[in-house]
Amino acid sequence: MPQIAQLATTYASQVFWLLVFFGLIFFVIGRGMVPKVMATVDQRDKQIADDLSAAEAARAAADAEEEAWRVQENKRRAEAQALIASAKADAASATQASLDVASGKIEQTVSAAEARIAAARDAALTEIEGVAAEAAQDIVSRIAGLSVSAEQAQGAVKGVLANG
């Protein structure tokens, strides 16, 4: 076979060109491009690590700020609760003072009304006694035909009213 016979004569030249191209590829890609790619990858890894550490520091600062805010918020909430309690106590004392004043006025009004009622009752009883005494005199003079004095009729009416 003639192809196999040519192999021995062309083998050395093929190995030579193979080594030339592999050497060229090695120096162009291996020595020229790969270090640049590796530098870019290393730079990217360094940037990612720096970004992660910056993010972690920012998160820690945010957590510290949030904790400080919560402490202030709790302090303000406690101050507000104290202010509300103070306002409630002030309002309760003002309301109690108003109630005391109103209660005093009501008691005065009630006692004045009770005094007027007692005076009106006494006046009504006196008038009733007078009318009853006159009626008793008139009834006694009509029925029995006797004459009774006004003092006697009033004494009788008072006695009946005191018993009844």
C-alpha positions in Angstrom: 0.0 0.0 0.0 1.5 3.2 -1.1 -0.1 5.3 1.7 1.7 3.4 4.4 5.0 3.6 2.6 4.7 7.4 2.5 4.1 7.5 6.2 7.7 7.0 7.1 8.9 9.8 4.8 6.3 12.4 6.0 6.3 11.4 9.6 9.2 13.5 10.7 7.8 16.6 8.9 4.3 16.2 10.5 5.8 15.8 14.0 7.9 19.0 13.4 4.9 21.1 12.3 2.8 19.6 15.1 5.4 20.7 17.6 5.6 24.2 16.0 1.9 24.7 16.1 1.5 23.4 19.6 4.5 25.6 20.7 2.9 28.6 19.0 -0.5 27.9 20.6 1.2 27.3 24.0 3.1 30.6 23.9 0.2 32.6 22.5 -2.6 31.2 24.6 -0.7 29.7 27.5 1.7 32.5 28.1 -0.3 35.4 26.7 -4.0 34.9 27.2 -4.3 32.5 30.2 -2.4 34.9 32.7 -4.7 37.7 31.6 -7.8 35.5 32.1 -6.4 34.3 35.5 -5.7 37.9 36.6 -9.2 38.9 35.6 -10.7 35.9 37.5 -8.5 36.7 40.6 -9.5 40.3 40.4 -13.2 39.3 40.2 -12.8 37.0 43.2 -11.0 39.7 45.1 -13.8 42.2 44.2 -16.5 39.7 45.2 -14.7 39.1 48.5 -14.4 42.9 49.1 -18.0 43.4 48.2 -19.1 40.6 50.6 -17.0 42.1 53.4 -18.4 45.6 52.7 -21.9 44.1 52.7 -21.2 42.3 56.0 -19.9 45.5 57.5 -22.9 47.5 56.2 -25.2 44.8 57.7 -23.5 45.0 61.0 -23.7 48.8 61.0 -27.4 48.6 60.0 -28.0 46.1 62.8 -26.3 48.4 65.3 -28.3 51.4 64.0 -31.5 49.4 64.3 -30.7 48.4 67.8 -29.9 52.0 68.7 -33.2 53.1 67.1 -35.1 50.4 69.1 -33.5 51.6 72.3 -34.6 55.2 71.5 -38.0 54.1 70.4 -38.5 52.1 73.7 -37.3 55.2 75.7 -39.7 57.5 73.8 -42.5 55.0 74.2 -41.9 54.9 78.0 -41.8 58.7 78.1 -45.1 58.8 76.2 -46.7 56.3 78.6 -45.5 58.4 81.5 -46.9 61.5 79.9 -50.2 59.8 79.2 -50.4 58.5 82.8 -49.7 62.0 84.0 -52.3 63.5 81.8 -54.8 60.9 83.0 -54.0 61.7 86.6 -54.4 65.4 85.9 -57.6 64.9 84.1 -58.9 62.6 86.9 -58.1 65.2 89.6 -59.6 68.0 87.5 -62.7 65.9 87.0 -62.9 65.1 90.7 -62.6 68.8 91.5 -65.4 69.6 89.1 -67.5 66.8 90.6 -66.8 68.1 94.1 -67.9 71.6 93.1 -71.0 70.4 91.3 -71.8 68.1 94.2 -71.5 71.0 96.6 -73.8 73.1 94.4 -76.3 70.2 94.2 -76.2 69.7 98.0 -76.9 73.4 98.5 -79.7 73.3 96.0 -81.2 70.2 97.5 -81.0 71.6 101.1 -82.6 74.8 99.9 -85.3 72.9 98.2 -85.8 70.7 101.3 -86.1 73.8 103.4 -88.7 75.3 101.0 -90.6 72.0 100.9 -90.6 71.8 104.8 -91.8 75.4 104.9 -94.5 74.7 102.4 -95.5 71.6 104.2 -95.7 73.4 107.5 -97.7 76.2 105.9 -99.9 73.6 104.3 -100.4 71.8 107.6 -101.2 75.1 109.3 -103.7 75.9 106.6 -105.1 72.4 106.8 -105.4 72.7 110.5 -107.2 76.1 110.2 -109.5 74.8 107.5 -110.2 71.6 109.5 -110.8 73.6 112.7 -113.3 75.8 110.8 -114.9 72.7 109.3 -115.1 71.1 112.7 -116.7 74.2 114.2 -119.2 74.3 111.3 -120.0 70.6 111.5 -120.4 70.7 115.3 -122.7 73.7 115.1 -124.8 72.2 112.3 -125.0 68.6 113.7 -125.0 69.1 117.4 -126.1 72.7 117.4 -123.3 73.6 119.8 -121.0 76.5 119.6 -117.3 75.5 119.8 -114.5 78.1 120.1 -111.8 78.3 117.5 -109.1 77.3 120.1 -111.1 74.2 121.1 -111.6 73.2 117.5 -107.9 73.7 116.7 -106.9 71.7 119.8 -109.1 68.8 118.7 -107.8 68.9 115.1 -104.2 68.9 116.4 -104.9 66.0 118.6 -106.4 64.0 115.8 -103.6 64.9 113.4 -101.0 64.0 116.0 -102.5 60.5 116.5 -103.2 59.8 112.8 
